[in-house]
Amino acid sequence: MQLETFFRGDIQARPETAIQELLRAILVRTHFAPVVRHLLGWRGLKQTTAAAECWTAKIDRWEGVFGICFEGLDPLPQWVRGRFALFYFPHPDEALVEKCTLRAAATTQEEDYLRRIRNFAAFPDWANLFTIGKLYLAVQRSGQGLALTLGALSRLRIFCEKGIRLPRQGQMVTLVPPGTWEQDFPAFEAACAYFDVLAASTTFNLDRAPSYFGAQHRPGHHLVRSGAGRLRQAPSDEIRHETLVLGYGQAAFAELDPTDHQSRVVCRWTGDQPVPPSVQDRLWWRAHQLQGSATIDKTALGVDERPPLILLTGFLGAGKTTFLQHFIEYQTQRSRFVAVIQNEIGEVGLDGKLLDYTVTEIDEGCVCCSLAGNLKRAVRGILAAFTPDIILLETTGLANPYNLLGELDELESIVRFDCTLTIVDAEHAAATLAHHPLATDQVRAADLIMLNKADLVTADQLERLTAQLQQINPQAPVFHTTNGNLNPALLLQPVKQPRATRADHFPSQHPSGHQQEDVWVKTIALQHPLDQAGFLQTVQRLPSTIFRMKGVLHFNNAPQPMLFQYVGGRHTLSPMPQETTESDFLVIIGHGPKDPSTVNALGALAG
């Protein structure tokens, strides 16, 4: 068995990190091909920001959301085995809500329930209300075997001796009658649904069928709630602790499938025997046969499988990255895989660090000079490695989209150009359009215009800006938004105007770029933490020629890296959404003659 075909982590040197990376590789690689992930049973997948590996997922035929989170390593002589907690968060309207504890059922109806699910690792006590079992991922130290193990009670039950009564509208109301079950959740059934899909994904990635299957159970237990509300464990004749072990490769799996005097072995199967009838219909026996599904040529069937490409443009600070975060989350929730290509002006790309998503950053340079060639290489590289549903090209705020539209014709055989979306900052639009012809070109090139930060201007200003944008580009609809929140369903519609016709309206002269705009960029490497008060005082004294700054900073009064954003006199500071091991930096973008005193003042803070 060769894990190297899809996983290159070092199990020997970094076992705890590597076992988490292995789970990530199985999950992510399965989602590269939409056909495959759908056939395997995935209906959505999202990584949760946490210190350990944590994911949420939607599974076919289940209304709720599954969660998985790394807990630690189990010491075994011949294996590196990671232990993961498994959760199921039912949909608020799902019948299974009634099978949960009262506390869990109540929280499913709260306003922030879905937000908590997305970040369940940040609320461990709350998440434990929805724990359904344990999942184990193990790799033999020799590299010759891999195994998945599931352990769960057949049902999670809490018996109420005295019942539960609570006051409601001045009267005591019985919520759980005495001598009945407060909780009666089918834990093993739910856990099996996730195990089946993950196991099928493992088979697919290993490109081989399992070589071992074991199933056993032993007596389980339920919990008893006393009249005082205390819980105690009690043996149960009706509940069993179920264990499934699925092995791959040539390895001794007995160490992962031990028995004792209480265990009852239901099945122990090896590759030289017929597949057990009780599990012969499981997809994990044959998922490796789907390897060709991602590459089926459907051209002869008249199916256009070219992914749509959206060109996202807008002047500096308009809100492109914020929109992109909303767009990605929307598509991910609908099981769509988005490939993002970013171009950032300056020596350091920042926006890729702000997205909880895989980003291919095009190397440093002016978009109108160097991006055209790199774009073809980036798109072909993405399509060679992945099967994205959508490709989104986010250009730097100093990019002229007219310099790209002609180049997109050369990609017509592999992508389908969908639209150009231009984002305009309502607060600064009047000044930007008056002083920067590049911003006008961005509006003129748009198929759709998003007038963002509409909450920062008056209704009269918004009306005048809309009229100005419609005068520049009468064909493009204008949408008013706040915080970059445009319904992504408005995109991915067929462009009514043919590409050839739109090209006829390209400017006859060479489109403006940031050289003509007299824009300059300076990147400062920050060698040590900054004094926050001194830094912000310098920022407040910045001249109007500095219209954009962003960077990752450390302050000497806080250990966490901070994201700094500055647009047109406004600045924000917020904790970085994810850890970064790269050096701190600050990118300054200005126009007109470079003011050395400003750059020197900021440089002095860097030390």
C-alpha positions as CSV (number, residue, x, y, z in Angstrom):
1,M,0.0,0.0,0.0
2,Q,1.5,3.3,-1.1
3,L,0.2,6.3,0.8
4,E,2.6,8.5,-1.1
5,T,0.2,8.6,-4.1
6,F,-1.9,11.1,-2.2
7,F,-0.3,11.8,1.2
8,R,3.3,12.9,1.9
9,G,3.2,13.6,5.7
10,D,5.9,12.1,8.0
11,I,4.1,9.6,10.2
12,Q,7.3,8.6,12.0
13,A,8.7,12.1,12.8
14,R,5.5,14.0,13.3
15,P,2.8,11.4,14.1
16,E,0.3,13.8,15.7
17,T,0.5,16.3,12.9
18,A,0.7,13.7,10.2
19,I,-2.4,11.7,11.2
20,Q,-4.5,15.0,11.1
21,E,-3.0,15.8,7.7
22,L,-3.9,12.4,6.5
23,L,-7.6,12.9,7.4
24,R,-7.5,16.3,5.7
25,A,-6.0,14.7,2.5
26,I,-8.7,12.1,2.4
27,L,-11.5,14.7,2.8
28,V,-10.1,17.4,0.5
29,R,-8.9,15.2,-2.4
30,T,-12.3,13.5,-2.5
31,H,-13.9,16.9,-3.1
32,F,-11.7,17.8,-6.1
33,A,-14.1,16.0,-8.5
34,P,-17.8,17.0,-8.1
35,V,-19.0,13.7,-9.7
36,V,-17.0,11.6,-7.2
37,R,-17.9,13.5,-4.1
38,H,-21.6,13.3,-5.0
39,L,-21.5,9.6,-5.7
40,L,-19.6,8.9,-2.4
41,G,-22.4,10.7,-0.5
42,W,-20.9,14.1,0.4
43,R,-23.2,17.0,0.2
44,G,-21.0,19.7,1.8
45,L,-17.7,20.1,3.6
46,K,-16.1,22.9,5.6
47,Q,-13.0,23.1,7.8
48,T,-13.5,24.7,11.2
49,T,-10.9,27.1,12.5
50,A,-9.4,25.4,15.5
51,A,-6.0,24.4,17.0
52,A,-6.7,20.7,16.0
53,E,-8.2,19.3,12.8
54,C,-12.0,19.9,12.8
55,W,-14.5,19.7,10.0
56,T,-18.2,19.9,9.5
57,A,-20.0,18.0,6.7
58,K,-23.3,17.3,5.1
59,I,-24.1,13.7,4.2
60,D,-26.7,12.3,1.8
61,R,-30.1,11.5,3.3
62,W,-29.2,13.3,6.6
63,E,-30.8,16.7,7.3
64,G,-28.3,17.8,10.0
65,V,-24.6,18.5,10.0
66,F,-21.8,16.1,11.1
67,G,-18.7,17.3,12.9
68,I,-15.4,15.6,13.5
69,C,-12.6,16.9,15.7
70,F,-9.1,15.5,16.6
71,E,-8.7,14.6,20.2
72,G,-5.2,13.0,20.4
73,L,-3.1,9.9,19.7
74,D,-3.7,6.5,21.3
75,P,-0.4,4.7,22.2
76,L,-0.1,1.4,20.2
77,P,3.2,-0.5,19.5
78,Q,2.8,-1.0,15.8
79,W,0.4,1.7,14.8
80,V,0.0,5.5,14.9
81,R,-3.7,5.9,15.7
82,G,-5.5,9.2,15.9
83,R,-8.7,9.6,17.9
84,F,-11.5,11.8,16.6
85,A,-14.7,12.8,18.3
86,L,-17.8,12.5,16.1
87,F,-20.8,14.8,16.4
88,Y,-24.2,15.1,14.8
89,F,-26.0,18.5,15.0
90,P,-29.7,17.9,13.8
91,H,-31.5,20.3,11.7
92,P,-33.8,22.5,13.9
93,D,-36.9,21.0,12.2
94,E,-35.6,17.4,12.1
95,A,-37.4,14.7,14.0
96,L,-34.2,13.6,15.7
97,V,-34.3,16.8,17.7
98,E,-36.9,15.1,19.9
99,K,-34.5,12.3,20.5
100,C,-31.8,14.6,22.0
101,T,-31.5,15.8,25.6
102,L,-33.7,18.7,26.6
103,R,-30.8,21.0,26.7
104,A,-29.6,20.0,23.3
105,A,-33.1,20.2,21.8
106,A,-33.5,23.7,23.2
107,T,-30.3,25.0,21.7
108,T,-31.3,23.8,18.2
109,Q,-34.0,26.4,18.3
110,E,-31.7,29.3,19.3
111,E,-30.8,32.0,16.9
112,D,-27.1,31.4,16.9
113,Y,-27.4,27.6,16.5
114,L,-26.1,27.4,12.9
115,R,-23.3,29.9,13.7
116,R,-22.2,27.7,16.6
117,I,-22.2,24.6,14.4
118,R,-19.8,26.3,12.0
119,N,-17.4,27.0,14.9
120,F,-18.3,24.1,17.1
121,A,-14.7,23.5,18.3
122,A,-14.8,26.9,20.0
123,F,-17.7,25.7,22.2
124,P,-16.6,22.3,23.5
125,D,-19.1,22.0,26.4
126,W,-21.9,22.8,24.0
127,A,-20.7,20.5,21.2
128,N,-20.5,17.6,23.7
129,L,-24.3,17.7,23.8
130,F,-24.2,16.3,20.3
131,T,-21.3,13.7,20.5
132,I,-22.3,10.4,19.0
133,G,-19.1,8.3,19.0
134,K,-15.4,8.0,18.3
135,L,-13.7,7.5,15.0
136,Y,-10.1,6.3,14.8
137,L,-7.6,6.7,11.9
138,A,-4.5,4.5,12.1
139,V,-1.4,3.9,10.0
140,Q,1.0,1.0,10.6
141,R,4.4,2.3,11.4
142,S,5.9,0.3,8.6
143,G,3.5,2.1,6.2
144,Q,2.0,-1.2,5.0
145,G,-1.5,-0.8,6.5
146,L,-4.2,1.8,7.2
147,A,-7.4,1.3,9.2
148,L,-10.6,3.2,10.1
149,T,-12.4,2.2,13.3
150,L,-15.8,3.4,14.5
151,G,-16.9,3.0,18.1
152,A,-20.4,4.1,19.3
153,L,-23.3,3.1,21.5
154,S,-26.3,1.7,19.7
155,R,-28.4,4.3,21.4
156,L,-27.6,7.3,23.7
157,R,-30.2,7.1,26.5
158,I,-30.9,9.1,29.7
159,F,-33.6,7.6,32.0
160,C,-35.4,10.1,34.3
161,E,-36.3,8.6,37.6
162,K,-38.5,11.5,38.8
163,G,-39.1,13.2,35.4
164,I,-38.4,16.8,34.6
165,R,-40.7,19.7,35.5
166,L,-40.0,23.3,34.8
167,P,-42.0,26.5,35.5
168,R,-43.7,28.0,32.5
169,Q,-46.1,31.0,32.7
170,G,-46.4,30.7,36.4
171,Q,-47.2,27.0,36.4
172,M,-45.1,23.8,36.7
173,V,-45.1,21.9,33.4
174,T,-44.0,18.3,33.0
175,L,-41.5,18.1,30.2
176,V,-40.4,14.5,30.8
177,P,-42.7,12.2,32.7
178,P,-41.2,10.1,35.6
179,G,-39.8,6.8,34.5
180,T,-39.3,7.7,30.9
181,W,-36.4,8.5,28.6
182,E,-35.2,12.1,28.3
183,Q,-32.8,11.1,25.5
184,D,-33.1,8.2,23.1
185,F,-30.7,9.0,20.2
186,P,-29.7,6.4,17.5
187,A,-26.0,7.1,17.9
188,F,-24.6,4.1,16.0
189,E,-26.9,4.6,13.1
190,A,-25.9,8.2,12.7
191,A,-22.2,7.5,13.2
192,C,-22.3,4.7,10.6
193,A,-23.6,7.2,8.0
194,Y,-20.5,9.3,8.4
195,F,-18.2,6.2,8.7
196,D,-19.6,4.8,5.4
197,V,-18.9,8.0,3.4
198,L,-15.4,8.5,4.9
199,A,-14.6,4.8,4.4
200,A,-15.7,5.0,0.7
201,S,-13.5,8.2,0.4
202,T,-10.6,6.3,1.8
203,T,-11.1,3.4,-0.7
204,F,-11.3,6.0,-3.5
205,N,-8.0,7.7,-2.5
206,L,-6.1,4.5,-1.9
207,D,-7.4,3.1,-5.2
208,R,-7.9,-0.3,-3.6
209,A,-10.6,-2.3,-1.8
210,P,-10.4,-3.1,1.9
211,S,-8.5,-6.2,2.9
212,Y,-10.0,-6.6,6.4
213,F,-13.3,-6.0,8.1
214,G,-14.2,-6.6,11.7
215,A,-17.5,-6.1,13.6
216,Q,-18.0,-6.8,17.3
217,H,-20.1,-5.5,20.2
218,R,-20.2,-5.7,24.0
219,P,-22.7,-4.7,26.6
220,G,-23.5,-1.0,26.7
221,H,-25.0,1.4,29.3
222,H,-27.4,4.2,29.7
223,L,-27.4,7.2,32.1
224,V,-29.9,7.7,34.9
225,R,-30.9,11.2,36.0
226,S,-31.8,11.4,39.7
227,G,-34.4,13.7,41.1
228,A,-31.6,16.1,42.1
229,G,-30.5,16.2,38.5
230,R,-27.3,14.1,38.9
231,L,-26.3,11.6,36.3
232,R,-25.0,8.1,36.9
233,Q,-24.1,5.3,34.6
234,A,-26.1,2.0,34.6
235,P,-25.7,-1.2,32.6
236,S,-28.2,-1.9,29.9
237,D,-29.4,-5.1,28.3
238,E,-30.8,-3.2,25.4
239,I,-27.8,-1.0,24.5
240,R,-24.6,-2.3,22.9
241,H,-21.3,-0.7,22.2
242,E,-20.7,-1.3,18.6
243,T,-17.2,-1.4,16.9
244,L,-16.4,-1.6,13.2
245,V,-12.8,-1.9,11.9
246,L,-12.0,-1.5,8.2
247,G,-8.4,-2.2,7.1
248,Y,-6.4,-1.7,4.0
249,G,-3.1,-3.3,2.9
250,Q,-1.1,-6.1,4.4
251,A,-1.0,-5.6,8.1
252,A,-1.9,-7.3,11.4
253,F,-5.2,-5.6,12.2
254,A,-5.8,-7.7,15.4
255,E,-4.1,-5.0,17.5
256,L,-6.9,-2.6,16.4
257,D,-9.7,-5.1,16.8
258,P,-9.1,-6.7,20.3
259,T,-11.7,-8.7,22.2
260,D,-12.3,-9.5,25.8
261,H,-14.6,-11.8,27.8
262,Q,-17.5,-9.4,27.2
263,S,-17.0,-9.0,23.5
264,R,-19.0,-10.8,20.9
265,V,-17.4,-11.0,17.5
266,V,-20.0,-10.5,14.8
267,C,-17.6,-10.7,11.8
268,R,-13.9,-11.0,11.0
269,W,-13.3,-11.0,7.3
270,T,-10.1,-11.1,5.3
271,G,-9.6,-10.7,1.5
272,D,-9.6,-14.4,0.8
273,Q,-13.2,-14.8,1.9
274,P,-16.6,-13.8,0.4
275,V,-17.7,-10.4,1.4
276,P,-20.1,-10.6,4.4
277,P,-23.7,-10.3,3.2
278,S,-24.6,-7.8,6.0
279,V,-22.3,-5.2,4.5
280,Q,-21.8,-6.2,0.9
281,D,-23.8,-3.3,-0.4
282,R,-21.5,-0.7,1.3
283,L,-19.8,1.6,-1.2
284,W,-16.4,1.2,0.5
285,W,-15.9,-2.1,-1.2
286,R,-16.0,-0.7,-4.7
287,A,-15.3,3.1,-4.4
288,H,-11.9,2.7,-6.0
289,Q,-13.7,1.8,-9.3
290,L,-14.9,5.5,-9.4
291,Q,-11.3,6.7,-10.2
292,G,-12.3,7.3,-13.9
293,S,-15.5,9.2,-13.0
294,A,-13.7,12.5,-12.8
295,T,-12.3,12.2,-16.3
296,I,-15.2,10.9,-18.3
297,D,-15.3,12.7,-21.6
298,K,-18.8,14.0,-22.0
299,T,-18.2,16.2,-24.9
300,A,-19.7,13.7,-27.3
301,L,-22.9,13.8,-25.2
302,G,-23.2,17.5,-25.7
303,V,-22.5,18.2,-22.0
304,D,-20.5,21.4,-21.4
305,E,-18.3,20.6,-18.4
306,R,-16.1,23.7,-18.7
307,P,-16.2,25.5,-15.3
308,P,-17.5,29.1,-15.4
309,L,-14.9,31.8,-14.8
310,I,-15.9,35.0,-13.0
311,L,-13.6,38.1,-13.2
312,L,-13.8,40.1,-10.0
313,T,-12.5,43.6,-10.1
314,G,-12.8,46.9,-8.2
315,F,-10.7,49.7,-7.0
316,L,-8.5,49.4,-3.9
317,G,-10.5,48.8,-0.7
318,A,-13.9,48.3,-2.4
319,G,-14.6,45.1,-0.6
320,K,-13.5,42.3,-3.0
321,T,-12.1,40.0,-0.4
322,T,-15.2,40.4,1.8
323,F,-17.5,39.5,-1.1
324,L,-15.2,36.6,-1.9
325,Q,-15.6,35.1,1.6
326,H,-19.4,35.3,1.3
327,F,-19.3,33.8,-2.2
328,I,-17.1,30.9,-1.2
329,E,-19.2,30.1,1.9
330,Y,-22.4,30.2,-0.2
331,Q,-21.0,27.8,-2.8
332,T,-19.4,25.5,-0.2
333,Q,-22.8,25.1,1.6
334,R,-24.1,23.9,-1.8
335,S,-21.3,21.3,-2.3
336,R,-19.6,23.4,-5.0
337,F,-15.8,23.6,-5.2
338,V,-14.5,27.1,-6.0
339,A,-11.0,27.6,-7.3
340,V,-9.7,31.1,-6.5
341,I,-6.9,32.8,-8.4
342,Q,-5.6,36.0,-6.8
343,N,-3.3,38.7,-8.0
344,E,-1.9,41.1,-5.4
345,I,0.2,44.1,-6.1
346,G,3.2,44.5,-3.7
347,E,5.9,42.1,-2.6
348,V,3.6,40.2,-0.2
349,G,0.2,38.7,-1.0
350,L,-2.1,39.2,2.0
351,D,-5.6,38.4,0.8
352,G,-4.9,34.7,0.4
353,K,-4.2,34.6,4.1
354,L,-7.7,36.0,4.8
355,L,-9.5,33.3,3.0
356,D,-10.3,30.0,4.7
357,Y,-9.8,28.3,1.3
358,T,-7.1,27.1,-1.1
359,V,-5.8,30.0,-3.1
360,T,-3.3,30.1,-6.0
361,E,-1.6,33.5,-5.9
362,I,-0.2,34.7,-9.1
363,D,3.3,35.9,-8.6
364,E,4.1,39.6,-7.9
365,G,3.8,42.0,-10.8
366,C,1.5,44.4,-12.6
367,V,-1.6,42.6,-13.7
368,C,-1.8,44.3,-17.1
369,C,1.8,43.4,-17.8
370,S,2.4,39.9,-16.4
371,L,-0.9,38.4,-15.4
372,A,-2.1,37.5,-18.9
373,G,0.5,34.8,-19.4
374,N,0.4,33.7,-15.8
375,L,-3.4,33.4,-15.9
376,K,-3.3,30.8,-18.6
377,R,-0.7,28.8,-16.6
378,A,-2.7,29.2,-13.3
379,V,-6.0,28.1,-14.9
380,R,-4.4,25.1,-16.6
381,G,-2.7,24.1,-13.4
382,I,-5.9,24.2,-11.5
383,L,-7.8,22.1,-14.0
384,A,-4.9,19.6,-14.1
385,A,-5.1,19.1,-10.3
386,F,-8.8,19.8,-9.5
387,T,-12.2,19.7,-11.0
388,P,-13.7,23.0,-9.8
389,D,-17.3,24.0,-10.2
390,I,-16.3,27.6,-10.5
391,I,-13.1,29.6,-11.1
392,L,-13.0,33.1,-9.7
393,L,-10.2,35.5,-10.7
394,E,-9.8,38.3,-8.1
395,T,-7.6,41.0,-9.6
396,T,-5.7,43.6,-7.7
397,G,-7.5,46.9,-7.2
398,L,-5.1,48.5,-9.7
399,A,-5.9,46.1,-12.5
400,N,-7.7,47.1,-15.7
401,P,-10.1,44.3,-16.7
402,Y,-9.8,45.3,-20.3
403,N,-6.3,43.9,-20.3
404,L,-7.6,40.5,-19.4
405,L,-10.9,40.1,-21.4
406,G,-9.1,39.6,-24.7
407,E,-6.8,37.0,-23.1
408,L,-9.8,35.0,-21.9
409,D,-10.7,34.1,-25.4
410,E,-7.5,31.9,-25.5
411,L,-9.0,29.9,-22.6
412,E,-12.4,29.3,-24.2
413,S,-11.7,25.6,-24.8
414,I,-11.2,24.9,-21.1
415,V,-13.3,27.5,-19.2
416,R,-16.5,29.3,-19.9
417,F,-16.2,33.1,-19.2
418,D,-19.3,34.0,-17.2
419,C,-19.1,37.6,-16.2
420,T,-17.1,40.5,-14.9
421,L,-18.3,41.7,-11.5
422,T,-17.0,45.2,-10.5
423,I,-17.3,46.3,-6.9
424,V,-17.4,50.0,-6.2
425,D,-16.8,51.6,-2.8
426,A,-19.8,53.9,-2.3
427,E,-18.1,56.1,0.4
428,H,-15.2,57.0,-1.9
429,A,-16.7,56.4,-5.4
430,A,-17.1,60.1,-6.4
431,A,-13.5,61.0,-5.7
432,T,-12.2,57.7,-7.1
433,L,-14.0,58.1,-10.4
434,A,-13.0,61.7,-10.6
435,H,-9.3,61.2,-10.2
436,H,-8.7,57.6,-11.5
437,P,-9.6,56.7,-15.1
438,L,-8.7,53.2,-14.1
439,A,-11.7,53.0,-11.8
440,T,-13.9,54.2,-14.7
441,D,-12.6,51.5,-16.9
442,Q,-13.4,48.9,-14.2
443,V,-17.0,50.1,-14.2
444,R,-17.3,50.3,-18.0
445,A,-16.0,46.7,-18.3
446,A,-18.6,45.2,-15.9
447,D,-21.5,42.9,-16.6
448,L,-22.7,43.5,-13.0
449,I,-21.9,46.4,-10.7
450,M,-22.0,46.0,-6.9
451,L,-22.2,49.4,-5.2
452,N,-20.8,48.3,-1.8
453,K,-20.7,50.1,1.6
454,A,-24.1,51.6,0.8
455,D,-24.7,52.1,4.5
456,L,-21.9,54.7,4.7
457,V,-23.6,57.2,2.4
458,T,-27.0,59.0,2.4
459,A,-29.9,57.9,0.2
460,D,-29.4,61.0,-2.1
461,Q,-25.7,60.2,-2.5
462,L,-26.6,56.6,-3.3
463,E,-29.1,57.7,-5.9
464,R,-26.5,60.1,-7.6
465,L,-23.8,57.4,-7.5
466,T,-26.1,54.9,-9.1
467,A,-27.0,57.3,-11.9
468,Q,-23.3,58.1,-12.5
469,L,-22.5,54.4,-12.7
470,Q,-25.4,53.8,-15.1
471,Q,-24.2,56.7,-17.3
472,I,-20.7,55.1,-17.5
473,N,-22.2,51.6,-18.2
474,P,-25.9,51.6,-19.2
475,Q,-25.9,47.8,-19.8
476,A,-24.8,46.6,-16.3
477,P,-27.3,46.3,-13.5
478,V,-26.3,48.1,-10.2
479,F,-26.9,46.3,-6.9
480,H,-26.6,48.1,-3.5
481,T,-24.8,46.1,-0.8
482,T,-23.4,46.3,2.7
483,N,-20.3,44.4,3.9
484,G,-19.9,42.8,0.4
485,N,-23.0,40.7,0.8
486,L,-24.4,40.2,-2.7
487,N,-26.6,37.1,-3.4
488,P,-24.2,34.8,-5.3
489,A,-27.2,33.4,-7.2
490,L,-27.3,36.7,-9.2
491,L,-24.0,35.5,-10.7
492,L,-23.4,32.5,-12.9
493,Q,-26.1,33.5,-15.3
494,P,-25.5,33.4,-19.1
495,V,-24.2,36.7,-20.3
496,K,-26.8,38.2,-22.6
497,Q,-24.3,40.2,-24.6
498,P,-22.0,37.9,-26.7
499,R,-18.3,38.2,-25.9
500,A,-17.5,39.3,-29.5
501,T,-20.0,42.2,-29.2
502,R,-18.7,43.3,-25.9
503,A,-15.1,43.3,-27.3
504,D,-16.3,45.9,-29.8
505,H,-16.7,48.3,-27.0
506,F,-13.2,48.0,-25.7
507,P,-11.4,51.3,-25.5
508,S,-9.7,52.1,-28.8
509,Q,-6.5,53.2,-27.0
510,H,-4.4,51.1,-24.6
511,P,-6.4,50.9,-21.3
512,S,-5.2,52.7,-18.3
513,G,-3.0,50.9,-15.8
514,H,-1.5,51.8,-12.6
515,Q,1.6,53.3,-14.3
516,Q,-0.7,55.9,-15.9
517,E,-2.4,56.4,-12.6
518,D,0.9,57.4,-11.0
519,V,0.4,54.9,-8.3
520,W,3.3,53.6,-6.2
521,V,3.6,50.7,-3.8
522,K,5.9,50.2,-0.9
523,T,6.2,47.1,1.3
524,I,7.8,47.4,4.7
525,A,9.0,44.3,6.6
526,L,8.3,44.5,10.3
527,Q,11.1,43.1,12.4
528,H,9.5,43.3,15.8
529,P,6.2,44.1,17.6
530,L,5.0,47.7,17.3
531,D,3.9,50.2,19.8
532,Q,0.2,50.3,19.1
533,A,-0.4,53.9,20.3
534,G,2.5,55.2,18.3
535,F,1.5,53.3,15.2
536,L,-2.1,54.6,15.2
537,Q,-0.9,58.2,15.8
538,T,1.2,57.9,12.7
539,V,-1.7,56.4,10.8
540,Q,-3.9,59.3,11.8
541,R,-1.4,61.8,10.3
542,L,-1.3,60.1,6.9
543,P,-1.7,62.4,3.9
544,S,-4.6,62.0,1.5
545,T,-2.2,60.6,-1.1
546,I,-2.1,57.3,0.9
547,F,-5.3,55.7,0.0
548,R,-4.7,52.0,0.9
549,M,-2.6,50.1,3.5
550,K,-2.9,46.5,4.7
551,G,-0.7,44.1,6.5
552,V,-0.1,41.7,9.4
553,L,1.2,43.2,12.6
554,H,2.1,42.3,16.1
555,F,1.8,44.8,18.9
556,N,3.9,44.7,22.1
557,N,0.8,44.6,24.3
558,A,-0.8,41.5,22.6
559,P,0.6,38.2,21.4
560,Q,-1.9,37.5,18.6
561,P,-1.1,38.7,15.1
562,M,-3.5,41.5,14.0
563,L,-4.8,42.3,10.5
564,F,-4.6,46.0,9.7
565,Q,-6.7,47.5,6.9
566,Y,-6.7,51.2,5.9
567,V,-8.9,52.7,3.1
568,G,-9.4,56.5,2.5
569,G,-8.8,57.6,6.1
570,R,-10.6,54.8,7.9
571,H,-8.7,51.9,9.5
572,T,-9.6,48.7,11.2
573,L,-7.7,46.2,13.4
574,S,-8.9,42.7,13.9
575,P,-7.3,39.4,15.0
576,M,-6.0,37.3,12.1
577,P,-8.6,34.6,11.3
578,Q,-5.8,31.9,11.2
579,E,-2.3,31.4,12.4
580,T,0.5,32.6,10.1
581,T,4.1,31.7,10.4
582,E,5.3,34.3,7.9
583,S,7.0,37.6,8.8
584,D,4.9,40.7,9.6
585,F,4.6,43.3,6.9
586,L,2.8,46.4,5.8
587,V,1.9,47.3,2.2
588,I,1.4,51.0,1.5
589,I,-0.3,52.1,-1.8
590,G,-0.3,55.8,-2.7
591,H,-0.7,58.1,-5.7
592,G,1.2,61.1,-6.9
593,P,4.8,61.8,-5.9
594,K,6.0,59.4,-3.2
595,D,6.2,61.3,0.1
596,P,9.4,60.1,1.8
597,S,8.5,61.5,5.2
598,T,5.4,59.2,5.4
599,V,7.3,56.1,4.3
600,N,10.2,57.0,6.6
601,A,7.8,57.5,9.6
602,L,6.2,54.1,9.0
603,G,9.6,52.5,8.4
604,A,11.0,53.9,11.6
605,L,8.3,52.0,13.5
606,A,9.4,48.8,11.9
607,G,12.9,49.2,13.3
